[in-house]
Amino acid sequence: MPRYRPHVAARPSWRCRVCGAAWPCSPARLALLGEYREDRISLLIYLATVHHEAAGDLAGQVDNDRLCDRFLTWARAR
């Protein structure tokens, strides 16, 4: 039986350690939504924190508006 490997970020590239996609990748987003299903505000606080860290690591490489979409916009309640 295959073992589940969590989709976590590799720093300073902020790529997924498992699939290589820009983190948070789709599996990471699903896992985060499940983990924080009862507390969307805490999810957004966590994502804002890692967004700030990623902005420092990726300064000059990725536009901050794109980072905001990548880290925060997807997690807002609809």
mmCIF file of the N, C-alpha and C atoms, coordinates in Angstrom:
data_MODEL
# 
_entry.id   MODEL 
# 
loop_
_atom_site.group_PDB 
_atom_site.id 
_atom_site.type_symbol 
_atom_site.label_atom_id 
_atom_site.label_alt_id 
_atom_site.label_comp_id 
_atom_site.label_asym_id 
_atom_site.label_entity_id 
_atom_site.label_seq_id 
_atom_site.pdbx_PDB_ins_code 
_atom_site.Cartn_x 
_atom_site.Cartn_y 
_atom_site.Cartn_z 
_atom_site.occupancy 
_atom_site.B_iso_or_equiv 
_atom_site.pdbx_formal_charge 
_atom_site.auth_seq_id 
_atom_site.auth_comp_id 
_atom_site.auth_asym_id 
_atom_site.auth_atom_id 
_atom_site.pdbx_PDB_model_num 
ATOM 1   N N  . MET A 1 1  ? 0.839   -1.175 0.000  1.00 0.00 ? 1  MET A N  1 
ATOM 2   C CA . MET A 1 1  ? 0.000   0.000  0.000  1.00 0.00 ? 1  MET A CA 1 
ATOM 3   C C  . MET A 1 1  ? 0.887   1.243  0.000  1.00 0.00 ? 1  MET A C  1 
ATOM 4   N N  . PRO A 1 2  ? 0.634   2.190  -0.928 1.00 0.00 ? 2  PRO A N  1 
ATOM 5   C CA . PRO A 1 2  ? 1.456   3.401  -0.970 1.00 0.00 ? 2  PRO A CA 1 
ATOM 6   C C  . PRO A 1 2  ? 1.250   4.268  0.271  1.00 0.00 ? 2  PRO A C  1 
ATOM 7   N N  . ARG A 1 3  ? 2.312   4.895  0.682  1.00 0.00 ? 3  ARG A N  1 
ATOM 8   C CA . ARG A 1 3  ? 2.273   5.759  1.855  1.00 0.00 ? 3  ARG A CA 1 
ATOM 9   C C  . ARG A 1 3  ? 1.977   7.193  1.407  1.00 0.00 ? 3  ARG A C  1 
ATOM 10  N N  . TYR A 1 4  ? 1.080   7.882  2.125  1.00 0.00 ? 4  TYR A N  1 
ATOM 11  C CA . TYR A 1 4  ? 0.753   9.271  1.811  1.00 0.00 ? 4  TYR A CA 1 
ATOM 12  C C  . TYR A 1 4  ? 1.908   10.170 2.221  1.00 0.00 ? 4  TYR A C  1 
ATOM 13  N N  . ARG A 1 5  ? 2.293   11.048 1.329  1.00 0.00 ? 5  ARG A N  1 
ATOM 14  C CA . ARG A 1 5  ? 3.324   12.039 1.626  1.00 0.00 ? 5  ARG A CA 1 
ATOM 15  C C  . ARG A 1 5  ? 2.680   13.417 1.576  1.00 0.00 ? 5  ARG A C  1 
ATOM 16  N N  . PRO A 1 6  ? 2.765   14.166 2.653  1.00 0.00 ? 6  PRO A N  1 
ATOM 17  C CA . PRO A 1 6  ? 2.141   15.492 2.662  1.00 0.00 ? 6  PRO A CA 1 
ATOM 18  C C  . PRO A 1 6  ? 2.812   16.425 1.653  1.00 0.00 ? 6  PRO A C  1 
ATOM 19  N N  . HIS A 1 7  ? 2.001   17.224 1.015  1.00 0.00 ? 7  HIS A N  1 
ATOM 20  C CA . HIS A 1 7  ? 2.482   18.197 0.029  1.00 0.00 ? 7  HIS A CA 1 
ATOM 21  C C  . HIS A 1 7  ? 2.866   19.468 0.774  1.00 0.00 ? 7  HIS A C  1 
ATOM 22  N N  . VAL A 1 8  ? 4.139   19.583 1.085  1.00 0.00 ? 8  VAL A N  1 
ATOM 23  C CA . VAL A 1 8  ? 4.655   20.725 1.841  1.00 0.00 ? 8  VAL A CA 1 
ATOM 24  C C  . VAL A 1 8  ? 5.643   21.504 0.983  1.00 0.00 ? 8  VAL A C  1 
ATOM 25  N N  . ALA A 1 9  ? 5.871   22.754 1.360  1.00 0.00 ? 9  ALA A N  1 
ATOM 26  C CA . ALA A 1 9  ? 6.736   23.637 0.584  1.00 0.00 ? 9  ALA A CA 1 
ATOM 27  C C  . ALA A 1 9  ? 8.206   23.374 0.862  1.00 0.00 ? 9  ALA A C  1 
ATOM 28  N N  . ALA A 1 10 ? 8.987   23.456 -0.205 1.00 0.00 ? 10 ALA A N  1 
ATOM 29  C CA . ALA A 1 10 ? 10.449  23.438 -0.095 1.00 0.00 ? 10 ALA A CA 1 
ATOM 30  C C  . ALA A 1 10 ? 10.906  24.888 -0.204 1.00 0.00 ? 10 ALA A C  1 
ATOM 31  N N  . ARG A 1 11 ? 11.582  25.345 0.807  1.00 0.00 ? 11 ARG A N  1 
ATOM 32  C CA . ARG A 1 11 ? 12.056  26.718 0.790  1.00 0.00 ? 11 ARG A CA 1 
ATOM 33  C C  . ARG A 1 11 ? 13.505  26.768 0.361  1.00 0.00 ? 11 ARG A C  1 
ATOM 34  N N  . PRO A 1 12 ? 13.940  27.753 -0.329 1.00 0.00 ? 12 PRO A N  1 
ATOM 35  C CA . PRO A 1 12 ? 13.304  29.041 -0.593 1.00 0.00 ? 12 PRO A CA 1 
ATOM 36  C C  . PRO A 1 12 ? 12.532  29.099 -1.914 1.00 0.00 ? 12 PRO A C  1 
ATOM 37  N N  . SER A 1 13 ? 12.400  27.987 -2.620 1.00 0.00 ? 13 SER A N  1 
ATOM 38  C CA . SER A 1 13 ? 11.723  28.016 -3.924 1.00 0.00 ? 13 SER A CA 1 
ATOM 39  C C  . SER A 1 13 ? 10.209  28.046 -3.824 1.00 0.00 ? 13 SER A C  1 
ATOM 40  N N  . TRP A 1 14 ? 9.667   27.605 -2.697 1.00 0.00 ? 14 TRP A N  1 
ATOM 41  C CA . TRP A 1 14 ? 8.224   27.515 -2.491 1.00 0.00 ? 14 TRP A CA 1 
ATOM 42  C C  . TRP A 1 14 ? 7.567   26.634 -3.550 1.00 0.00 ? 14 TRP A C  1 
ATOM 43  N N  . ARG A 1 15 ? 8.251   25.524 -3.879 1.00 0.00 ? 15 ARG A N  1 
ATOM 44  C CA . ARG A 1 15 ? 7.696   24.485 -4.733 1.00 0.00 ? 15 ARG A CA 1 
ATOM 45  C C  . ARG A 1 15 ? 7.350   23.315 -3.828 1.00 0.00 ? 15 ARG A C  1 
ATOM 46  N N  . CYS A 1 16 ? 6.369   22.523 -4.243 1.00 0.00 ? 16 CYS A N  1 
ATOM 47  C CA . CYS A 1 16 ? 5.951   21.368 -3.451 1.00 0.00 ? 16 CYS A CA 1 
ATOM 48  C C  . CYS A 1 16 ? 7.049   20.314 -3.453 1.00 0.00 ? 16 CYS A C  1 
ATOM 49  N N  . ARG A 1 17 ? 7.350   19.754 -2.291 1.00 0.00 ? 17 ARG A N  1 
ATOM 50  C CA . ARG A 1 17 ? 8.377   18.711 -2.181 1.00 0.00 ? 17 ARG A CA 1 
ATOM 51  C C  . ARG A 1 17 ? 7.951   17.412 -2.842 1.00 0.00 ? 17 ARG A C  1 
ATOM 52  N N  . VAL A 1 18 ? 6.645   17.195 -3.009 1.00 0.00 ? 18 VAL A N  1 
ATOM 53  C CA . VAL A 1 18 ? 6.146   15.939 -3.567 1.00 0.00 ? 18 VAL A CA 1 
ATOM 54  C C  . VAL A 1 18 ? 5.936   16.037 -5.074 1.00 0.00 ? 18 VAL A C  1 
ATOM 55  N N  . CYS A 1 19 ? 5.175   17.044 -5.518 1.00 0.00 ? 19 CYS A N  1 
ATOM 56  C CA . CYS A 1 19 ? 4.800   17.110 -6.938 1.00 0.00 ? 19 CYS A CA 1 
ATOM 57  C C  . CYS A 1 19 ? 5.556   18.174 -7.723 1.00 0.00 ? 19 CYS A C  1 
ATOM 58  N N  . GLY A 1 20 ? 6.254   19.067 -7.054 1.00 0.00 ? 20 GLY A N  1 
ATOM 59  C CA . GLY A 1 20 ? 7.046   20.079 -7.730 1.00 0.00 ? 20 GLY A CA 1 
ATOM 60  C C  . GLY A 1 20 ? 6.267   21.298 -8.203 1.00 0.00 ? 20 GLY A C  1 
ATOM 61  N N  . ALA A 1 21 ? 4.968   21.331 -7.980 1.00 0.00 ? 21 ALA A N  1 
ATOM 62  C CA . ALA A 1 21 ? 4.152   22.478 -8.385 1.00 0.00 ? 21 ALA A CA 1 
ATOM 63  C C  . ALA A 1 21 ? 4.367   23.638 -7.431 1.00 0.00 ? 21 ALA A C  1 
ATOM 64  N N  . ALA A 1 22 ? 3.976   24.820 -7.877 1.00 0.00 ? 22 ALA A N  1 
ATOM 65  C CA . ALA A 1 22 ? 4.033   25.990 -6.999 1.00 0.00 ? 22 ALA A CA 1 
ATOM 66  C C  . ALA A 1 22 ? 3.164   25.712 -5.774 1.00 0.00 ? 22 ALA A C  1 
ATOM 67  N N  . TRP A 1 23 ? 3.748   25.939 -4.586 1.00 0.00 ? 23 TRP A N  1 
ATOM 68  C CA . TRP A 1 23 ? 3.022   25.659 -3.351 1.00 0.00 ? 23 TRP A CA 1 
ATOM 69  C C  . TRP A 1 23 ? 2.261   26.896 -2.907 1.00 0.00 ? 23 TRP A C  1 
ATOM 70  N N  . PRO A 1 24 ? 1.027   26.775 -2.439 1.00 0.00 ? 24 PRO A N  1 
ATOM 71  C CA . PRO A 1 24 ? 0.314   25.536 -2.170 1.00 0.00 ? 24 PRO A CA 1 
ATOM 72  C C  . PRO A 1 24 ? -0.292  24.938 -3.443 1.00 0.00 ? 24 PRO A C  1 
ATOM 73  N N  . CYS A 1 25 ? 0.092   23.711 -3.737 1.00 0.00 ? 25 CYS A N  1 
ATOM 74  C CA . CYS A 1 25 ? -0.422  22.980 -4.885 1.00 0.00 ? 25 CYS A CA 1 
ATOM 75  C C  . CYS A 1 25 ? -1.850  22.522 -4.577 1.00 0.00 ? 25 CYS A C  1 
ATOM 76  N N  . SER A 1 26 ? -2.512  21.943 -5.553 1.00 0.00 ? 26 SER A N  1 
ATOM 77  C CA . SER A 1 26 ? -3.907  21.511 -5.346 1.00 0.00 ? 26 SER A CA 1 
ATOM 78  C C  . SER A 1 26 ? -4.057  20.535 -4.183 1.00 0.00 ? 26 SER A C  1 
ATOM 79  N N  . PRO A 1 27 ? -3.215  19.492 -4.074 1.00 0.00 ? 27 PRO A N  1 
ATOM 80  C CA . PRO A 1 27 ? -3.355  18.594 -2.920 1.00 0.00 ? 27 PRO A CA 1 
ATOM 81  C C  . PRO A 1 27 ? -3.119  19.310 -1.581 1.00 0.00 ? 27 PRO A C  1 
ATOM 82  N N  . ALA A 1 28 ? -2.189  20.259 -1.553 1.00 0.00 ? 28 ALA A N  1 
ATOM 83  C CA . ALA A 1 28 ? -1.943  21.008 -0.315 1.00 0.00 ? 28 ALA A CA 1 
ATOM 84  C C  . ALA A 1 28 ? -3.147  21.874 0.028  1.00 0.00 ? 28 ALA A C  1 
ATOM 85  N N  . ARG A 1 29 ? -3.760  22.484 -0.976 1.00 0.00 ? 29 ARG A N  1 
ATOM 86  C CA . ARG A 1 29 ? -4.943  23.310 -0.735 1.00 0.00 ? 29 ARG A CA 1 
ATOM 87  C C  . ARG A 1 29 ? -6.084  22.466 -0.167 1.00 0.00 ? 29 ARG A C  1 
ATOM 88  N N  . LEU A 1 30 ? -6.292  21.307 -0.757 1.00 0.00 ? 30 LEU A N  1 
ATOM 89  C CA . LEU A 1 30 ? -7.350  20.424 -0.238 1.00 0.00 ? 30 LEU A CA 1 
ATOM 90  C C  . LEU A 1 30 ? -7.071  20.016 1.200  1.00 0.00 ? 30 LEU A C  1 
ATOM 91  N N  . ALA A 1 31 ? -5.814  19.685 1.490  1.00 0.00 ? 31 ALA A N  1 
ATOM 92  C CA . ALA A 1 31 ? -5.455  19.280 2.851  1.00 0.00 ? 31 ALA A CA 1 
ATOM 93  C C  . ALA A 1 31 ? -5.647  20.444 3.827  1.00 0.00 ? 31 ALA A C  1 
ATOM 94  N N  . LEU A 1 32 ? -5.251  21.646 3.420  1.00 0.00 ? 32 LEU A N  1 
ATOM 95  C CA . LEU A 1 32 ? -5.414  22.814 4.288  1.00 0.00 ? 32 LEU A CA 1 
ATOM 96  C C  . LEU A 1 32 ? -6.892  23.125 4.527  1.00 0.00 ? 32 LEU A C  1 
ATOM 97  N N  . LEU A 1 33 ? -7.703  23.039 3.481  1.00 0.00 ? 33 LEU A N  1 
ATOM 98  C CA . LEU A 1 33 ? -9.141  23.268 3.652  1.00 0.00 ? 33 LEU A CA 1 
ATOM 99  C C  . LEU A 1 33 ? -9.748  22.250 4.609  1.00 0.00 ? 33 LEU A C  1 
ATOM 100 N N  . GLY A 1 34 ? -9.297  21.019 4.524  1.00 0.00 ? 34 GLY A N  1 
ATOM 101 C CA . GLY A 1 34 ? -9.784  19.994 5.443  1.00 0.00 ? 34 GLY A CA 1 
ATOM 102 C C  . GLY A 1 34 ? -9.324  20.237 6.862  1.00 0.00 ? 34 GLY A C  1 
ATOM 103 N N  . GLU A 1 35 ? -8.070  20.592 7.012  1.00 0.00 ? 35 GLU A N  1 
ATOM 104 C CA . GLU A 1 35 ? -7.507  20.822 8.342  1.00 0.00 ? 35 GLU A CA 1 
ATOM 105 C C  . GLU A 1 35 ? -8.163  22.016 9.041  1.00 0.00 ? 35 GLU A C  1 
ATOM 106 N N  . TYR A 1 36 ? -8.480  23.050 8.283  1.00 0.00 ? 36 TYR A N  1 
ATOM 107 C CA . TYR A 1 36 ? -9.041  24.273 8.846  1.00 0.00 ? 36 TYR A CA 1 
ATOM 108 C C  . TYR A 1 36 ? -10.533 24.427 8.530  1.00 0.00 ? 36 TYR A C  1 
ATOM 109 N N  . ARG A 1 37 ? -11.219 23.325 8.254  1.00 0.00 ? 37 ARG A N  1 
ATOM 110 C CA . ARG A 1 37 ? -12.623 23.406 7.809  1.00 0.00 ? 37 ARG A CA 1 
ATOM 111 C C  . ARG A 1 37 ? -13.528 24.113 8.797  1.00 0.00 ? 37 ARG A C  1 
ATOM 112 N N  . GLU A 1 38 ? -13.185 24.085 10.060 1.00 0.00 ? 38 GLU A N  1 
ATOM 113 C CA . GLU A 1 38 ? -14.015 24.738 11.073 1.00 0.00 ? 38 GLU A CA 1 
ATOM 114 C C  . GLU A 1 38 ? -13.542 26.144 11.420 1.00 0.00 ? 38 GLU A C  1 
ATOM 115 N N  . ASP A 1 39 ? -12.444 26.595 10.820 1.00 0.00 ? 39 ASP A N  1 
ATOM 116 C CA . ASP A 1 39 ? -11.877 27.891 11.205 1.00 0.00 ? 39 ASP A CA 1 
ATOM 117 C C  . ASP A 1 39 ? -11.167 28.549 10.020 1.00 0.00 ? 39 ASP A C  1 
ATOM 118 N N  . ARG A 1 40 ? -11.960 29.098 9.113  1.00 0.00 ? 40 ARG A N  1 
ATOM 119 C CA . ARG A 1 40 ? -11.403 29.719 7.900  1.00 0.00 ? 40 ARG A CA 1 
ATOM 120 C C  . ARG A 1 40 ? -10.517 30.909 8.244  1.00 0.00 ? 40 ARG A C  1 
ATOM 121 N N  . ILE A 1 41 ? -10.831 31.646 9.305  1.00 0.00 ? 41 ILE A N  1 
ATOM 122 C CA . ILE A 1 41 ? -10.016 32.799 9.691  1.00 0.00 ? 41 ILE A CA 1 
ATOM 123 C C  . ILE A 1 41 ? -8.599  32.352 10.048 1.00 0.00 ? 41 ILE A C  1 
ATOM 124 N N  . SER A 1 42 ? -8.471  31.268 10.795 1.00 0.00 ? 42 SER A N  1 
ATOM 125 C CA . SER A 1 42 ? -7.129  30.766 11.144 1.00 0.00 ? 42 SER A CA 1 
ATOM 126 C C  . SER A 1 42 ? -6.375  30.316 9.903  1.00 0.00 ? 42 SER A C  1 
ATOM 127 N N  . LEU A 1 43 ? -7.077  29.734 8.944  1.00 0.00 ? 43 LEU A N  1 
ATOM 128 C CA . LEU A 1 43 ? -6.437  29.349 7.681  1.00 0.00 ? 43 LEU A CA 1 
ATOM 129 C C  . LEU A 1 43 ? -5.888  30.587 6.985  1.00 0.00 ? 43 LEU A C  1 
ATOM 130 N N  . LEU A 1 44 ? -6.671  31.636 6.916  1.00 0.00 ? 44 LEU A N  1 
ATOM 131 C CA . LEU A 1 44 ? -6.214  32.857 6.252  1.00 0.00 ? 44 LEU A CA 1 
ATOM 132 C C  . LEU A 1 44 ? -5.049  33.505 6.994  1.00 0.00 ? 44 LEU A C  1 
ATOM 133 N N  . ILE A 1 45 ? -5.064  33.444 8.318  1.00 0.00 ? 45 ILE A N  1 
ATOM 134 C CA . ILE A 1 45 ? -3.927  33.971 9.096  1.00 0.00 ? 45 ILE A CA 1 
ATOM 135 C C  . ILE A 1 45 ? -2.674  33.157 8.797  1.00 0.00 ? 45 ILE A C  1 
ATOM 136 N N  . TYR A 1 46 ? -2.796  31.832 8.785  1.00 0.00 ? 46 TYR A N  1 
ATOM 137 C CA . TYR A 1 46 ? -1.644  30.980 8.468  1.00 0.00 ? 46 TYR A CA 1 
ATOM 138 C C  . TYR A 1 46 ? -1.121  31.290 7.063  1.00 0.00 ? 46 TYR A C  1 
ATOM 139 N N  . LEU A 1 47 ? -2.043  31.377 6.095  1.00 0.00 ? 47 LEU A N  1 
ATOM 140 C CA . LEU A 1 47 ? -1.625  31.640 4.718  1.00 0.00 ? 47 LEU A CA 1 
ATOM 141 C C  . LEU A 1 47 ? -1.005  33.025 4.566  1.00 0.00 ? 47 LEU A C  1 
ATOM 142 N N  . ALA A 1 48 ? -1.512  34.014 5.296  1.00 0.00 ? 48 ALA A N  1 
ATOM 143 C CA . ALA A 1 48 ? -0.907  35.346 5.255  1.00 0.00 ? 48 ALA A CA 1 
ATOM 144 C C  . ALA A 1 48 ? 0.515   35.308 5.805  1.00 0.00 ? 48 ALA A C  1 
ATOM 145 N N  . THR A 1 49 ? 0.731   34.502 6.827  1.00 0.00 ? 49 THR A N  1 
ATOM 146 C CA . THR A 1 49 ? 2.069   34.365 7.409  1.00 0.00 ? 49 THR A CA 1 
ATOM 147 C C  . THR A 1 49 ? 3.035   33.734 6.410  1.00 0.00 ? 49 THR A C  1 
ATOM 148 N N  . VAL A 1 50 ? 2.630   32.641 5.781  1.00 0.00 ? 50 VAL A N  1 
ATOM 149 C CA . VAL A 1 50 ? 3.536   31.996 4.815  1.00 0.00 ? 50 VAL A CA 1 
ATOM 150 C C  . VAL A 1 50 ? 3.669   32.841 3.549  1.00 0.00 ? 50 VAL A C  1 
ATOM 151 N N  . HIS A 1 51 ? 2.636   33.606 3.207  1.00 0.00 ? 51 HIS A N  1 
ATOM 152 C CA . HIS A 1 51 ? 2.737   34.536 2.068  1.00 0.00 ? 51 HIS A CA 1 
ATOM 153 C C  . HIS A 1 51 ? 3.836   35.560 2.344  1.00 0.00 ? 51 HIS A C  1 
ATOM 154 N N  . HIS A 1 52 ? 3.860   36.094 3.556  1.00 0.00 ? 52 HIS A N  1 
ATOM 155 C CA . HIS A 1 52 ? 4.882   37.070 3.934  1.00 0.00 ? 52 HIS A CA 1 
ATOM 156 C C  . HIS A 1 52 ? 6.284   36.445 3.841  1.00 0.00 ? 52 HIS A C  1 
ATOM 157 N N  . GLU A 1 53 ? 6.432   35.228 4.317  1.00 0.00 ? 53 GLU A N  1 
ATOM 158 C CA . GLU A 1 53 ? 7.725   34.543 4.237  1.00 0.00 ? 53 GLU A CA 1 
ATOM 159 C C  . GLU A 1 53 ? 8.122   34.303 2.783  1.00 0.00 ? 53 GLU A C  1 
ATOM 160 N N  . ALA A 1 54 ? 7.169   33.860 1.968  1.00 0.00 ? 54 ALA A N  1 
ATOM 161 C CA . ALA A 1 54 ? 7.452   33.598 0.561  1.00 0.00 ? 54 ALA A CA 1 
ATOM 162 C C  . ALA A 1 54 ? 7.809   34.885 -0.179 1.00 0.00 ? 54 ALA A C  1 
ATOM 163 N N  . ALA A 1 55 ? 7.134   35.974 0.166  1.00 0.00 ? 55 ALA A N  1 
ATOM 164 C CA . ALA A 1 55 ? 7.438   37.258 -0.475 1.00 0.00 ? 55 ALA A CA 1 
ATOM 165 C C  . ALA A 1 55 ? 8.891   37.647 -0.226 1.00 0.00 ? 55 ALA A C  1 
ATOM 166 N N  . GLY A 1 56 ? 9.390   37.371 0.964  1.00 0.00 ? 56 GLY A N  1 
ATOM 167 C CA . GLY A 1 56 ? 10.792  37.646 1.249  1.00 0.00 ? 56 GLY A CA 1 
ATOM 168 C C  . GLY A 1 56 ? 11.721  36.729 0.477  1.00 0.00 ? 56 GLY A C  1 
ATOM 169 N N  . ASP A 1 57 ? 11.388  35.435 0.428  1.00 0.00 ? 57 ASP A N  1 
ATOM 170 C CA . ASP A 1 57 ? 12.237  34.471 -0.278 1.00 0.00 ? 57 ASP A CA 1 
ATOM 171 C C  . ASP A 1 57 ? 12.223  34.677 -1.792 1.00 0.00 ? 57 ASP A C  1 
ATOM 172 N N  . LEU A 1 58 ? 11.095  35.112 -2.329 1.00 0.00 ? 58 LEU A N  1 
ATOM 173 C CA . LEU A 1 58 ? 10.925  35.215 -3.781 1.00 0.00 ? 58 LEU A CA 1 
ATOM 174 C C  . LEU A 1 58 ? 10.972  36.665 -4.280 1.00 0.00 ? 58 LEU A C  1 
ATOM 175 N N  . ALA A 1 59 ? 11.459  37.576 -3.449 1.00 0.00 ? 59 ALA A N  1 
ATOM 176 C CA . ALA A 1 59 ? 11.523  38.987 -3.829 1.00 0.00 ? 59 ALA A CA 1 
ATOM 177 C C  . ALA A 1 59 ? 12.272  39.150 -5.149 1.00 0.00 ? 59 ALA A C  1 
ATOM 178 N N  . GLY A 1 60 ? 11.646  39.887 -6.068 1.00 0.00 ? 60 GLY A N  1 
ATOM 179 C CA . GLY A 1 60 ? 12.259  40.127 -7.368 1.00 0.00 ? 60 GLY A CA 1 
ATOM 180 C C  . GLY A 1 60 ? 12.043  39.007 -8.369 1.00 0.00 ? 60 GLY A C  1 
ATOM 181 N N  . GLN A 1 61 ? 11.513  37.870 -7.929 1.00 0.00 ? 61 GLN A N  1 
ATOM 182 C CA . GLN A 1 61 ? 11.291  36.738 -8.817 1.00 0.00 ? 61 GLN A CA 1 
ATOM 183 C C  . GLN A 1 61 ? 9.833   36.586 -9.224 1.00 0.00 ? 61 GLN A C  1 
ATOM 184 N N  . VAL A 1 62 ? 8.932   36.895 -8.291 1.00 0.00 ? 62 VAL A N  1 
ATOM 185 C CA . VAL A 1 62 ? 7.501   36.726 -8.511 1.00 0.00 ? 62 VAL A CA 1 
ATOM 186 C C  . VAL A 1 62 ? 6.790   38.000 -8.071 1.00 0.00 ? 62 VAL A C  1 
ATOM 187 N N  . ASP A 1 63 ? 5.865   38.471 -8.896 1.00 0.00 ? 63 ASP A N  1 
ATOM 188 C CA . ASP A 1 63 ? 5.073   39.649 -8.584 1.00 0.00 ? 63 ASP A CA 1 
ATOM 189 C C  . ASP A 1 63 ? 4.232   39.401 -7.332 1.00 0.00 ? 63 ASP A C  1 
ATOM 190 N N  . ASN A 1 64 ? 4.155   40.396 -6.441 1.00 0.00 ? 64 ASN A N  1 
ATOM 191 C CA . ASN A 1 64 ? 3.433   40.223 -5.184 1.00 0.00 ? 64 ASN A CA 1 
ATOM 192 C C  . ASN A 1 64 ? 1.937   39.970 -5.400 1.00 0.00 ? 64 ASN A C  1 
ATOM 193 N N  . ASP A 1 65 ? 1.336   40.540 -6.449 1.00 0.00 ? 65 ASP A N  1 
ATOM 194 C CA . ASP A 1 65 ? -0.083  40.275 -6.734 1.00 0.00 ? 65 ASP A CA 1 
ATOM 195 C C  . ASP A 1 65 ? -0.294  38.800 -7.060 1.00 0.00 ? 65 ASP A C  1 
ATOM 196 N N  . ARG A 1 66 ? 0.623   38.225 -7.808 1.00 0.00 ? 66 ARG A N  1 
ATOM 197 C CA . ARG A 1 66 ? 0.532   36.790 -8.120 1.00 0.00 ? 66 ARG A CA 1 
ATOM 198 C C  . ARG A 1 66 ? 0.699   35.950 -6.865 1.00 0.00 ? 66 ARG A C  1 
ATOM 199 N N  . LEU A 1 67 ? 1.606   36.365 -5.991 1.00 0.00 ? 67 LEU A N  1 
ATOM 200 C CA . LEU A 1 67 ? 1.783   35.641 -4.734 1.00 0.00 ? 67 LEU A CA 1 
ATOM 201 C C  . LEU A 1 67 ? 0.528   35.719 -3.873 1.00 0.00 ? 67 LEU A C  1 
ATOM 202 N N  . CYS A 1 68 ? -0.105  36.870 -3.865 1.00 0.00 ? 68 CYS A N  1 
ATOM 203 C CA . CYS A 1 68 ? -1.333  37.019 -3.089 1.00 0.00 ? 68 CYS A CA 1 
ATOM 204 C C  . CYS A 1 68 ? -2.404  36.064 -3.610 1.00 0.00 ? 68 CYS A C  1 
ATOM 205 N N  . ASP A 1 69 ? -2.565  35.978 -4.924 1.00 0.00 ? 69 ASP A N  1 
ATOM 206 C CA . ASP A 1 69 ? -3.514  35.023 -5.507 1.00 0.00 ? 69 ASP A CA 1 
ATOM 207 C C  . ASP A 1 69 ? -3.130  33.596 -5.144 1.00 0.00 ? 69 ASP A C  1 
ATOM 208 N N  . ARG A 1 70 ? -1.863  33.304 -5.266 1.00 0.00 ? 70 ARG A N  1 
ATOM 209 C CA . ARG A 1 70 ? -1.363  31.948 -5.004 1.00 0.00 ? 70 ARG A CA 1 
ATOM 210 C C  . ARG A 1 70 ? -1.569  31.513 -3.559 1.00 0.00 ? 70 ARG A C  1 
ATOM 211 N N  . PHE A 1 71 ? -1.359  32.434 -2.618 1.00 0.00 ? 71 PHE A N  1 
ATOM 212 C CA . PHE A 1 71 ? -1.417  32.059 -1.205 1.00 0.00 ? 71 PHE A CA 1 
ATOM 213 C C  . PHE A 1 71 ? -2.740  32.373 -0.522 1.00 0.00 ? 71 PHE A C  1 
ATOM 214 N N  . LEU A 1 72 ? -3.431  33.411 -0.946 1.00 0.00 ? 72 LEU A N  1 
ATOM 215 C CA . LEU A 1 72 ? -4.578  33.874 -0.163 1.00 0.00 ? 72 LEU A CA 1 
ATOM 216 C C  . LEU A 1 72 ? -5.924  33.829 -0.876 1.00 0.00 ? 72 LEU A C  1 
ATOM 217 N N  . THR A 1 73 ? -5.979  34.307 -2.086 1.00 0.00 ? 73 THR A N  1 
ATOM 218 C CA . THR A 1 73 ? -7.263  34.507 -2.749 1.00 0.00 ? 73 THR A CA 1 
ATOM 219 C C  . THR A 1 73 ? -8.084  33.233 -2.828 1.00 0.00 ? 73 THR A C  1 
ATOM 220 N N  . TRP A 1 74 ? -7.463  32.108 -3.096 1.00 0.00 ? 74 TRP A N  1 
ATOM 221 C CA . TRP A 1 74 ? -8.198  30.845 -3.260 1.00 0.00 ? 74 TRP A CA 1 
ATOM 222 C C  . TRP A 1 74 ? -8.894  30.413 -1.971 1.00 0.00 ? 74 TRP A C  1 
ATOM 223 N N  . ALA A 1 75 ? -8.400  30.866 -0.828 1.00 0.00 ? 75 ALA A N  1 
ATOM 224 C CA . ALA A 1 75 ? -8.915  30.363 0.458  1.00 0.00 ? 75 ALA A CA 1 
ATOM 225 C C  . ALA A 1 75 ? -10.072 31.190 1.023  1.00 0.00 ? 75 ALA A C  1 
ATOM 226 N N  . ARG A 1 76 ? -10.385 32.294 0.377  1.00 0.00 ? 76 ARG A N  1 
ATOM 227 C CA . ARG A 1 76 ? -11.498 33.112 0.883  1.00 0.00 ? 76 ARG A CA 1 
ATOM 228 C C  . ARG A 1 76 ? -12.800 32.335 0.770  1.00 0.00 ? 76 ARG A C  1 
ATOM 229 N N  . ALA A 1 77 ? -13.676 32.586 1.701  1.00 0.00 ? 77 ALA A N  1 
ATOM 230 C CA . ALA A 1 77 ? -15.008 31.951 1.655  1.00 0.00 ? 77 ALA A CA 1 
ATOM 231 C C  . ALA A 1 77 ? -15.770 32.467 0.443  1.00 0.00 ? 77 ALA A C  1 
ATOM 232 N N  . ARG A 1 78 ? -16.512 31.586 -0.176 1.00 0.00 ? 78 ARG A N  1 
ATOM 233 C CA . ARG A 1 78 ? -17.266 31.976 -1.373 1.00 0.00 ? 78 ARG A CA 1 
ATOM 234 C C  . ARG A 1 78 ? -18.728 32.003 -1.103 1.00 0.00 ? 78 ARG A C  1 
# 
